Amino acid sequence: MLRSAFTLCLLATLAGCSTSPLGRQQLKLMPDAEVQQMGLQSFNQMKKDTPISNDKKQNTYVSCVAQKVVAEIPSQYGKQAWEIVVFKSDDANAFALPGGKIGVYTGLLKVAKNQDQLAAVIGHEVGHVLAGHSNERLSTQYVTQAGLSIASAAAGTNQNSQQMLQLLGVGAQYGVILPFSRTQESEADLIGLDLMASAGFNPEQSISLWQNMSKEGGATPPELLSTHPAPAHRIDNLRARLGVATPLYQQARAQGKQPNCKI
Ligand SMILES: [Zn+2]
């Protein structure tokens, strides 16, 4: 997978090749503005299709956690306001979209049992956005499904942009909420862990969260479990990253970042 991304990158001289926050080589063909636009469209659609929770306590709690996590996004990603919506659904799920949107399902609040566990999920979702995973996936989809050579895609002729638009149209409704790859999932886990720890949330709670998630098993929510790495593997990865995240956490606490979000 890595090697093919590398080869594609070599070919795509005019197209976007970049490096993920954890140093992995990525293929990103889509202009960021376009991916953000898709994120906004998808989010608006979600808001039309899924009931929104008006429960004040739930909203205050989720916003309290989410705003603290997004406040830790490194400045290189640019500052933007994040919209946070709590959706009424029994799924233990959440998502974040390019363009600064976060959705949390009420069902998640039963599985993420405290503010630190909720921060772990939100950090994970924001990690997908920071690493440009939607762009990467759309680009891969474009290259494989549209059957175009990268070289001609990069040339950006009218005909090709037409095809790209069609491809976007196909997934316009939920195009940016399709499952991520396992590599992307692991990457989002680690980026999320650093974010939550920097906000003063206890990174060890991310492990308890995934233990809770794997007990939920039966429900198998789409974003959080379906394509995710096996829980044991994911927990090993997170544990290994605690060496980085724990000092971030201790530093944040020492700076007075001691979140107290309650439901
Ligand atoms: Zn994910």
Boltz pocket constraint, residues with backbone or C-beta under 6 A from the ligand:
constraints:
  - pocket:
      binder: B
      contacts: [[A, 124], [A, 125], [A, 128], [A, 180], [A, 184], [A, 185], [A, 188], [A, 223], [A, 224]]
      max_distance: 6.0
